[in-house]
């Protein structure tokens, strides 16, 4: 019976562990991998389950795939996001030994045990942290950083003073502005390439991501962002050493870098849908927006933080998007019981402009 199956199909049905298909996929860039995945259903699902596998990414920290799903359910319940180098590895199909897992949580939902040097009452620790942190540290929206260790692996929980997205869009460059929620993975400024190559080429290619139905840009060079806090140059240099070339000012032809409102999950975002959980709750990330402000010699993110007694969480919004939010807020607030975050997310995604 085995002889009746073509050799090429047997090659791609050797299981989902590391096999010859992994080596083949690693030698393809994002565009090639996407085109290849469209040749048949078997390869489509194999690419999806091996090259962009969240259980593979997180298993060193949580173990079995069922534990990864438990963690994702915790993300859903608490609004916790994954970002930092581990999210960049997910999109670039890389593995850097010794990488930490960086989690970004809302301050009210931080309910984990602190380090021995910290107050055993997490709320008290966060109050002390805000009092002790220098303004430059707080300027990036960080209340505190809690460290956890398991089997030699380090997990950092970064507690936001207002919202995790404020911390993420305050990063030193667009290279690391990637985020993974319980439902989707978002590369806000897709920056793909082989880190063994000294320069990541800025070839402009439009790629339709596998199951998101959204277009993204592959091959953009990271943009340096003006942001608060010390150590920004050290952070950028780490990624330069890994193969990314940074630029200080955007090319006027790069629409995703133009001076207009961007939204999480818009057409410039590379969005990858994760395997669905049994609990179907919409992703709230799509409420968040921001703008790039280009001035003479520098580029910076601009946003405001909105909050309401009818919302469970706070969100970042650009000045120009405030009017659009106002158009849907009255209807949502009057037709749903608080909190109305889910209803607002759905309404915003339906109504937001097709940037």
C-alpha positions as CSV (number, residue, x, y, z in Angstrom):
1,X,0.0,0.0,0.0
2,X,2.9,2.4,0.8
3,X,4.3,1.9,-2.7
4,X,1.1,3.3,-4.1
5,X,1.7,6.7,-2.4
6,X,3.9,9.0,-4.5
7,X,7.4,9.6,-2.9
8,X,6.8,13.3,-2.7
9,X,3.6,12.7,-0.6
10,X,5.4,10.3,1.7
11,X,8.1,12.9,2.2
12,X,5.5,15.4,3.6
13,X,3.7,12.8,5.7
14,X,6.5,11.7,7.9
15,X,5.0,13.3,10.9
16,X,5.1,16.8,12.5
17,X,8.4,16.3,14.3
18,X,11.6,17.6,12.9
19,X,12.0,16.0,9.6
20,X,13.3,16.6,6.0
21,X,10.4,19.0,5.3
22,X,11.6,21.3,8.1
23,X,14.9,21.7,6.5
24,X,13.2,22.4,3.2
25,X,10.9,25.0,4.7
26,X,13.8,26.8,6.5
27,X,15.4,27.4,3.1
28,X,12.4,29.2,1.8
29,X,11.5,32.8,2.4
30,X,8.0,33.8,3.4
31,X,6.8,34.4,-0.1
32,X,8.2,31.1,-1.4
33,X,6.7,29.2,1.6
34,X,3.3,30.7,1.0
35,X,3.3,29.8,-2.7
36,X,4.5,26.3,-1.9
37,X,1.8,25.8,0.7
38,X,-0.9,26.5,-1.9
39,X,0.1,23.5,-4.0
40,X,-2.1,21.0,-2.1
41,X,-4.0,20.6,1.2
42,X,-1.4,18.3,2.7
43,X,1.4,20.8,2.3
44,X,-0.8,23.7,3.3
45,X,-1.5,22.2,6.7
46,X,2.0,20.9,7.2
47,X,3.5,24.4,6.6
48,X,1.0,25.8,9.0
49,X,1.6,23.3,11.7
50,X,5.4,23.2,11.5
51,X,6.7,26.5,10.3
52,X,4.3,28.6,12.3
53,X,3.6,26.4,15.3
54,X,2.9,28.0,18.6
55,X,3.3,24.7,20.6
56,X,6.8,24.3,19.1
57,X,7.7,27.9,20.1
58,X,6.3,27.6,23.7
59,X,6.9,24.0,24.5
60,X,10.4,24.7,26.0
61,X,8.6,26.9,28.6
62,X,5.4,25.0,29.2
63,X,6.0,21.4,28.0
64,X,3.2,19.5,26.3
65,X,0.9,21.2,23.8
66,X,-2.0,20.8,26.2
67,X,-0.1,23.1,28.6
68,X,0.4,25.6,25.8
69,X,-3.4,25.6,25.3
70,X,-3.9,26.2,29.0
71,X,-1.5,29.2,28.8
72,X,-3.5,30.5,25.8
73,X,-6.7,30.3,27.8
74,X,-5.0,32.3,30.5
75,X,-4.1,34.9,27.8
76,X,-7.7,35.1,26.8
77,X,-8.9,35.6,30.4
78,X,-6.2,38.2,31.4
79,X,-5.4,40.0,28.1
80,X,-1.8,38.9,28.4
81,X,0.3,39.3,25.2
82,X,3.6,37.7,24.0
83,X,6.2,40.0,22.5
84,X,9.9,40.6,22.4
85,X,12.4,38.4,20.7
86,X,10.3,35.2,21.0
87,X,7.6,36.7,18.9
88,X,10.1,37.8,16.3
89,X,11.4,34.2,16.2
90,X,7.9,33.0,15.6
91,X,7.5,35.1,12.4
92,X,11.0,34.5,11.2
93,X,11.0,30.7,12.0
94,X,14.2,31.1,14.0
95,X,15.4,29.7,17.3
96,X,17.8,31.6,19.4
97,X,19.2,29.5,22.3
98,X,18.6,31.0,25.8
99,X,15.8,33.3,24.7
100,X,13.4,34.4,27.5
101,X,9.6,34.4,27.1
102,X,8.4,37.9,27.5
103,X,4.8,38.4,28.6
104,X,3.0,41.7,28.7
105,X,0.1,42.0,31.1
106,X,-2.4,44.6,32.3
107,X,-1.7,45.8,35.8
108,X,-5.1,44.8,37.3
109,X,-4.6,41.2,36.1
110,X,-1.1,40.7,37.4
111,X,-1.7,38.0,40.1
112,X,1.5,35.9,40.1
113,X,4.0,35.2,42.8
114,X,6.9,37.7,42.8
115,X,10.6,37.1,43.3
116,X,12.0,36.7,46.8
117,X,13.4,40.2,46.7
118,X,10.0,41.6,45.9
119,X,6.9,42.2,48.1
120,X,4.8,39.0,48.5
121,X,1.7,41.1,47.8
122,X,1.8,41.8,44.1
123,X,-0.3,45.0,44.3
124,X,1.9,46.4,47.0
125,X,5.0,45.5,44.9
126,X,3.6,47.4,41.9
127,X,2.8,50.5,44.0
128,X,6.4,50.4,45.3
129,X,7.7,49.8,41.7
130,X,6.0,52.9,40.4
131,X,7.4,55.0,43.3
132,X,11.0,53.7,42.8
133,X,11.2,53.6,38.9
134,X,12.9,56.6,37.2
135,X,10.7,58.6,34.9
136,X,12.6,57.3,31.8
137,X,11.6,53.7,32.7
138,X,8.0,54.6,33.4
139,X,7.9,56.6,30.2
140,X,7.7,53.4,28.3
141,X,4.6,52.3,30.1
142,X,6.2,49.8,32.4
143,X,5.1,49.5,36.0
144,X,7.4,46.5,36.9
145,X,9.1,43.4,35.6
146,X,8.6,40.1,37.4
147,X,10.9,37.1,36.7
148,X,9.9,33.5,36.9
149,X,12.1,30.4,36.3
150,X,11.2,26.9,35.2
151,X,13.6,24.1,34.3
152,X,16.3,26.5,33.4
153,X,14.0,28.7,31.3
154,X,13.2,32.3,32.2
155,X,9.8,33.9,31.8
156,X,9.5,37.7,32.3
157,X,6.1,39.2,33.1
158,X,6.2,42.9,32.1
159,X,3.4,44.7,33.9
160,X,2.1,47.7,32.0
161,X,1.0,50.9,33.8
162,X,-1.9,51.1,31.4
163,X,-2.0,48.6,28.6
164,X,0.5,46.1,27.1
165,X,0.2,47.7,23.6
166,X,1.6,51.0,25.0
167,X,4.8,49.1,26.0
168,X,5.1,47.3,22.7
169,X,4.7,50.4,20.5
170,X,7.3,52.1,22.7
171,X,10.0,49.6,21.7
172,X,13.3,50.9,20.3
173,X,12.6,49.9,16.7
174,X,9.9,48.3,14.5
175,X,12.0,45.1,14.4
176,X,10.5,43.9,17.7
177,X,7.0,45.3,17.4
178,X,5.4,41.9,17.1
179,X,2.7,40.5,19.3
180,X,1.0,37.2,19.9
181,X,-2.5,37.1,21.5
182,X,-4.6,34.1,22.4
183,X,-6.0,34.1,18.9
184,X,-3.6,35.7,16.4
185,X,0.0,36.6,15.9
186,X,0.7,40.1,14.5
187,X,3.8,41.6,13.0
188,X,3.0,45.3,12.9
189,X,6.0,46.1,10.7
190,X,6.9,42.7,9.1
191,X,10.7,42.4,8.9
192,X,11.7,39.0,7.5
193,X,14.9,37.5,6.5
194,X,17.8,35.1,7.2
195,X,19.8,36.6,10.1
196,X,22.9,35.0,8.7
197,X,22.8,37.5,5.9
198,X,24.5,40.8,6.9
199,X,21.8,42.9,5.3
200,X,18.1,42.1,5.1
201,X,17.1,43.1,1.6
202,X,14.1,45.5,1.3
203,X,12.5,43.7,-1.5
204,X,8.9,44.8,-1.6
205,X,6.6,41.8,-1.9
206,X,2.9,41.6,-1.0
207,X,2.0,38.3,0.6
208,X,-1.5,37.1,1.4
209,X,-1.1,35.3,4.7
210,X,-2.4,31.7,4.9
211,X,-5.6,31.9,6.8
212,X,-5.9,35.5,7.9
213,X,-7.2,36.9,4.6
214,X,-5.0,40.0,5.2
215,X,-2.0,41.2,3.1
216,X,1.3,42.0,4.7
217,X,4.7,43.3,3.6
218,X,7.7,41.0,3.7
219,X,11.3,42.2,3.7
220,X,11.0,45.7,5.3
221,X,14.1,47.0,7.0
222,X,13.6,47.9,10.7
223,X,13.0,51.5,11.5
224,X,14.7,53.2,14.4
225,X,12.1,54.8,16.7
226,X,12.6,57.7,19.1
227,X,11.5,56.4,22.5
228,X,12.1,57.1,26.2
229,X,14.5,55.3,28.5
230,X,18.1,54.3,28.6
231,X,19.6,51.3,26.9
232,X,17.8,51.8,23.6
233,X,21.1,51.7,21.5
234,X,22.1,48.4,23.3
235,X,18.7,46.9,22.4
236,X,19.0,47.9,18.7
237,X,22.6,46.6,18.5
238,X,21.5,43.2,19.7
239,X,19.3,42.9,16.6
240,X,22.0,44.4,14.3
241,X,24.3,41.7,15.6
242,X,21.6,39.2,14.6
243,X,21.6,40.4,11.1
244,X,19.1,43.3,10.8
245,X,20.1,46.6,9.4
246,X,18.4,49.6,10.9
247,X,17.3,52.8,9.2
248,X,16.6,56.2,10.7
249,X,14.0,57.6,8.3
250,X,11.4,55.8,6.3
251,X,11.2,55.7,2.5
252,X,8.3,57.8,1.3
253,X,7.2,54.9,-0.9
254,X,6.6,52.7,2.1
255,X,2.8,53.1,2.8
256,X,2.9,51.3,6.1
257,X,5.4,53.9,7.3
258,X,3.5,56.9,6.2
259,X,2.0,59.5,8.5
260,X,-1.5,58.0,9.0
261,X,-3.3,55.9,11.5
262,X,-2.3,52.2,11.8
263,X,-4.4,49.5,13.5
264,X,-3.4,46.2,14.9
265,X,-4.5,43.7,12.2
266,X,-4.8,46.3,9.3
267,X,-3.7,45.5,5.8
268,X,-0.1,46.4,6.5
269,X,0.1,43.9,9.4
270,X,1.2,40.3,8.8
271,X,-1.5,38.4,10.7
272,X,-1.4,34.7,11.4
273,X,-4.4,33.0,12.9
274,X,-3.6,30.5,15.6
275,X,-5.5,27.2,16.0
276,X,-8.9,27.9,17.6
277,X,-9.5,27.3,21.3
278,X,-12.6,25.7,22.5
279,X,-13.6,29.0,24.0
280,X,-14.5,31.4,21.1
281,X,-13.7,34.9,22.3
282,X,-12.7,37.6,19.8
283,X,-9.3,39.2,19.9
284,X,-9.3,42.7,21.4
285,X,-6.0,43.8,19.9
286,X,-7.8,45.3,16.9
287,X,-9.0,48.2,19.0
288,X,-5.5,49.6,19.4
289,X,-4.2,52.2,16.9
290,X,-1.2,54.6,16.6
291,X,0.5,56.9,14.2
292,X,4.1,57.3,13.1
293,X,5.2,61.0,13.3
294,X,8.2,61.8,11.1
295,X,10.1,65.0,12.0
296,X,13.4,66.3,10.9
297,X,15.9,63.5,11.8
298,X,13.7,61.2,13.8
299,X,10.6,59.0,13.8
300,X,8.3,58.4,16.9
301,X,5.1,56.7,17.7
302,X,2.2,58.8,18.8
303,X,-0.9,57.7,20.6
304,X,-3.2,58.4,23.5
305,X,-4.5,55.9,26.1
306,X,-8.3,55.6,26.4
307,X,-10.2,54.1,29.3
308,X,-13.8,53.9,30.5
309,X,-15.7,52.4,33.4
310,X,-17.5,50.3,30.7
311,X,-14.2,48.8,29.5
312,X,-12.3,46.0,31.1
313,X,-9.0,47.2,29.6
314,X,-7.3,50.4,28.4
315,X,-6.3,50.8,24.7
316,X,-4.0,52.9,22.6
317,X,-5.6,55.2,20.0
318,X,-4.2,57.7,17.5
319,X,-5.6,61.2,17.5
320,X,-7.3,60.7,14.1
321,X,-8.9,57.5,15.2
322,X,-10.6,59.0,18.2
323,X,-13.4,60.4,15.9
324,X,-13.9,56.9,14.4
325,X,-14.1,55.3,17.8
326,X,-16.7,58.0,18.8
327,X,-18.9,56.9,15.9
328,X,-19.3,53.4,17.3
329,X,-18.9,54.0,21.0
330,X,-22.3,55.4,21.6
331,X,-24.1,52.5,19.9
332,X,-21.9,49.9,21.6
333,X,-22.2,51.4,25.1
334,X,-26.0,51.8,24.8
335,X,-26.7,48.3,23.5
336,X,-24.4,46.1,25.6
337,X,-23.8,45.4,29.3
338,X,-20.4,46.4,30.6
339,X,-17.7,45.5,30.0
340,X,-18.1,46.2,26.3
341,X,-14.6,45.4,25.1
342,X,-15.7,42.5,22.8
343,X,-18.5,44.5,21.2
344,X,-16.2,47.5,20.7
345,X,-13.5,45.4,19.1
346,X,-16.0,43.9,16.6
347,X,-17.5,47.3,15.8
348,X,-14.1,48.9,15.3
349,X,-12.9,46.2,13.0
350,X,-16.0,46.4,10.9
351,X,-15.9,50.2,10.7
352,X,-12.2,51.1,10.6
353,X,-11.0,52.6,7.4
354,X,-9.2,50.3,4.9
355,X,-5.8,51.8,5.4
